[in-house]
Amino acid sequence: MHKIKSLALLAVAALVIGCSSGSKDVEQASVNELYTKGTTSLQEGSYSEAIRYLKATTERFPGSVYQEQAMLDLIYANYKTQDYTQVLLMVDSFLHQFPQSPNQAYAVYMAGLTNAATGDNFIQDFFGIDRATRETTSMRTAFSNFQNLVRVFPNSPYSQDALARMAYIKDALARHELEIAKFYAKRKAWVAVANRVVGMLKQYPDTKATYEGLFLMQEAYEKMGLTALANDTQKNY
């Protein structure tokens, strides 16, 4: 028993020493050492370790020659660890600190990826459950991020991918609206059905989901006795 206790104490001591050593490694290292260790960890895929060194780089040596790239690396590392709140905070900070940076496009692109990832559950389990109350704010924000990227930085290396993601998000949001319209149709809430499809025509006119929504709209108008509107809707098929 005494031997077991001794081993336990040694293990605790080793842990304390290790933590102390790791803390000193960050607290006493130069900016060059911190940044080098941070980028090395990043390249090795040790994202948590990279964050530790890069965060120390930006916090202990604000305004250093490494500040801009360290912040960009932190954005990426936090994205890889799925700390999406921190990514968005870092992006906002970067855009304010470096308003003239040629890397602004990258920061906006990462904001879009992050908001899209935050709303990923909305995309992945889209079908099979009631969608009437599903939150889509993150996906809409991602669309706005990519839209701003394409508008402000049309020639950036991220613009083409942003356009593709915008098309995907728009299609997903349109399908979401269609599911809500179907939800209302099942409950015979015909005014709500018509209003939902009208909104789809305004926001997502060129999607397959909106085209499918026209059939629901026609049915809604017919159920409400609005024959003229039902006929006008049929002409758009």
C-alpha positions as CSV (number, residue, x, y, z in Angstrom):
1,M,0.0,0.0,0.0
2,H,2.8,2.4,0.9
3,K,4.5,1.6,-2.5
4,I,1.2,2.4,-4.3
5,K,0.9,5.7,-2.5
6,S,4.5,6.6,-3.3
7,L,4.0,5.9,-7.0
8,A,0.8,8.0,-6.9
9,L,2.7,10.9,-5.3
10,L,5.4,10.6,-7.9
11,A,2.9,10.7,-10.7
12,V,1.2,13.8,-9.3
13,A,4.6,15.4,-8.9
14,A,5.6,14.6,-12.5
15,L,2.3,16.1,-13.6
16,V,2.8,19.3,-11.7
17,I,6.4,19.6,-13.0
18,G,5.1,19.0,-16.5
19,C,2.5,21.6,-16.3
20,S,4.9,24.1,-14.7
21,S,7.4,23.4,-17.5
22,G,4.8,23.8,-20.1
23,S,3.7,27.1,-18.6
24,K,7.2,28.4,-18.4
25,D,7.7,27.3,-22.0
26,V,5.0,29.8,-23.0
27,E,5.7,32.5,-20.4
28,Q,9.5,32.8,-21.0
29,A,9.8,32.0,-24.7
30,S,10.6,34.8,-27.2
31,V,8.1,35.9,-29.8
32,N,10.1,34.0,-32.5
33,E,10.2,30.8,-30.4
34,L,6.5,31.0,-29.7
35,Y,5.5,31.6,-33.3
36,T,7.8,28.9,-34.6
37,K,6.4,26.4,-32.2
38,G,2.9,27.5,-33.0
39,T,3.3,27.1,-36.8
40,T,5.2,23.8,-36.3
41,S,2.3,22.4,-34.2
42,L,-0.1,23.7,-36.8
43,Q,1.7,21.9,-39.6
44,E,1.7,18.7,-37.6
45,G,-2.0,18.9,-36.9
46,S,-1.6,19.5,-33.2
47,Y,-4.2,22.3,-33.2
48,S,-4.7,22.7,-29.5
49,E,-0.9,23.0,-29.0
50,A,-0.7,25.4,-31.9
51,I,-3.4,27.6,-30.3
52,R,-1.5,27.7,-27.1
53,Y,1.7,29.1,-28.7
54,L,0.0,31.3,-31.2
55,K,-2.3,32.8,-28.6
56,A,0.7,33.6,-26.5
57,T,2.4,35.2,-29.6
58,T,-0.5,37.6,-30.1
59,E,-1.2,38.3,-26.4
60,R,2.4,38.6,-25.1
61,F,3.8,40.4,-28.1
62,P,0.9,42.5,-29.6
63,G,2.0,44.4,-32.7
64,S,4.9,42.1,-33.5
65,V,5.9,41.2,-37.0
66,Y,4.1,37.9,-36.5
67,Q,0.8,39.4,-35.3
68,E,-1.1,39.3,-38.5
69,Q,-0.1,35.8,-39.6
70,A,-0.4,34.4,-36.0
71,M,-4.0,35.7,-35.9
72,L,-4.8,34.0,-39.3
73,D,-3.2,30.8,-38.0
74,L,-5.3,31.0,-34.9
75,I,-8.5,31.4,-37.0
76,Y,-7.6,28.2,-38.8
77,A,-6.6,26.3,-35.7
78,N,-9.7,27.2,-33.9
79,Y,-11.8,26.2,-36.9
80,K,-10.1,22.8,-36.9
81,T,-10.9,22.3,-33.2
82,Q,-14.5,23.3,-33.9
83,D,-14.3,26.3,-31.5
84,Y,-16.5,28.2,-33.8
85,T,-17.3,31.0,-31.4
86,Q,-13.6,31.8,-31.0
87,V,-13.1,31.7,-34.8
88,L,-15.8,34.4,-35.3
89,L,-14.3,36.5,-32.5
90,M,-10.8,36.2,-34.1
91,V,-12.1,37.1,-37.5
92,D,-13.8,40.2,-36.2
93,S,-10.7,41.2,-34.4
94,F,-8.5,40.6,-37.4
95,L,-10.8,42.7,-39.7
96,H,-10.6,45.6,-37.3
97,Q,-6.8,45.3,-36.7
98,F,-5.8,44.9,-40.3
99,P,-8.4,46.8,-42.4
100,Q,-6.0,47.1,-45.4
101,S,-4.6,43.5,-45.2
102,P,-4.6,41.5,-48.4
103,N,-5.7,38.6,-46.2
104,Q,-9.1,40.1,-45.4
105,A,-10.6,37.9,-48.1
106,Y,-9.4,34.8,-46.3
107,A,-10.8,36.0,-42.9
108,V,-14.2,36.6,-44.5
109,Y,-14.1,33.2,-46.2
110,M,-13.3,31.5,-42.8
111,A,-16.2,33.4,-41.2
112,G,-18.4,31.9,-44.0
113,L,-17.1,28.4,-43.5
114,T,-17.6,28.7,-39.7
115,N,-21.2,29.9,-39.9
116,A,-21.9,27.2,-42.4
117,A,-20.4,24.6,-40.1
118,T,-22.4,26.0,-37.2
119,G,-25.6,25.4,-39.2
120,D,-24.4,22.0,-40.5
121,N,-26.9,20.1,-38.4
122,F,-29.6,22.0,-40.1
123,I,-28.3,20.7,-43.4
124,Q,-27.5,17.1,-42.4
125,D,-30.7,16.1,-40.7
126,F,-32.9,18.3,-42.9
127,F,-35.6,15.7,-43.5
128,G,-37.5,13.5,-41.1
129,I,-38.5,15.9,-38.4
130,D,-40.7,19.0,-38.1
131,R,-39.0,21.9,-39.7
132,A,-41.4,24.6,-38.8
133,T,-39.2,26.0,-36.0
134,R,-35.8,25.1,-37.3
135,E,-33.2,27.9,-36.8
136,T,-31.5,29.0,-40.0
137,T,-29.7,32.1,-38.8
138,S,-26.2,30.6,-39.1
139,M,-26.8,29.5,-42.7
140,R,-28.1,32.9,-43.7
141,T,-25.2,34.6,-42.1
142,A,-22.8,32.2,-44.0
143,F,-24.5,33.2,-47.2
144,S,-24.0,36.8,-46.4
145,N,-20.3,36.2,-45.6
146,F,-19.8,34.5,-49.0
147,Q,-21.8,37.2,-50.8
148,N,-19.7,39.9,-49.3
149,L,-16.5,38.0,-50.2
150,V,-17.5,37.8,-53.8
151,R,-18.7,41.4,-53.9
152,V,-15.7,43.0,-52.2
153,F,-13.0,40.5,-53.3
154,P,-14.2,39.2,-56.7
155,N,-10.7,38.1,-57.8
156,S,-9.7,36.4,-54.6
157,P,-8.8,32.7,-54.7
158,Y,-11.8,32.0,-52.5
159,S,-14.5,33.6,-54.7
160,Q,-15.3,30.6,-56.9
161,D,-15.7,28.3,-53.9
162,A,-17.8,31.0,-52.2
163,L,-20.1,31.1,-55.2
164,A,-20.6,27.3,-55.1
165,R,-21.3,27.4,-51.4
166,M,-23.8,30.2,-51.9
167,A,-25.7,28.1,-54.4
168,Y,-25.7,25.2,-52.1
169,I,-26.9,27.3,-49.1
170,K,-29.6,29.0,-51.2
171,D,-30.9,25.6,-52.3
172,A,-30.9,24.3,-48.8
173,L,-32.7,27.3,-47.4
174,A,-35.3,27.0,-50.2
175,R,-35.9,23.4,-49.3
176,H,-36.3,24.4,-45.7
177,E,-39.0,26.9,-46.7
178,L,-40.7,24.3,-48.8
179,E,-40.8,21.9,-45.8
180,I,-42.5,24.6,-43.8
181,A,-45.0,25.2,-46.5
182,K,-45.8,21.5,-46.5
183,F,-46.1,21.6,-42.7
184,Y,-48.7,24.3,-43.0
185,A,-50.5,22.5,-45.8
186,K,-50.9,19.4,-43.7
187,R,-52.6,21.6,-41.1
188,K,-54.7,23.3,-43.9
189,A,-53.3,26.7,-43.0
190,W,-53.6,27.9,-46.6
191,V,-52.9,31.5,-46.0
192,A,-49.6,30.6,-44.4
193,V,-48.8,28.2,-47.3
194,A,-49.4,30.9,-49.9
195,N,-47.4,33.5,-47.9
196,R,-44.5,31.1,-47.5
197,V,-44.2,30.3,-51.2
198,V,-44.5,34.1,-52.1
199,G,-41.5,34.5,-49.9
200,M,-39.7,31.7,-51.7
201,L,-40.4,33.4,-55.0
202,K,-38.8,36.6,-53.8
203,Q,-35.8,35.1,-52.1
204,Y,-35.1,31.9,-54.0
205,P,-36.7,32.3,-57.5
206,D,-34.3,30.1,-59.3
207,T,-34.4,26.9,-57.1
208,K,-36.1,23.6,-57.7
209,A,-37.8,23.8,-54.3
210,T,-39.5,27.1,-55.3
211,Y,-40.7,25.5,-58.5
212,E,-42.2,22.7,-56.4
213,G,-43.7,25.2,-54.1
214,L,-45.8,26.6,-56.9
215,F,-48.0,23.5,-56.8
216,L,-48.6,24.1,-53.1
217,M,-49.4,27.7,-53.8
218,Q,-52.0,26.8,-56.4
219,E,-53.6,24.4,-54.1
220,A,-53.7,27.0,-51.3
221,Y,-55.4,29.5,-53.6
222,E,-57.9,26.9,-54.8
223,K,-58.7,26.0,-51.2
224,M,-59.3,29.6,-50.4
225,G,-61.5,30.1,-53.4
226,L,-59.1,32.5,-55.1
227,T,-59.5,31.0,-58.6
228,A,-57.8,33.8,-60.5
229,L,-54.7,33.6,-58.4
230,A,-54.7,29.8,-58.7
231,N,-54.8,30.1,-62.5
232,D,-52.1,32.7,-62.5
233,T,-49.9,30.4,-60.4
234,Q,-50.5,27.5,-62.8
235,K,-49.2,29.6,-65.7
236,N,-45.8,29.7,-64.0
237,Y,-45.3,25.9,-64.0
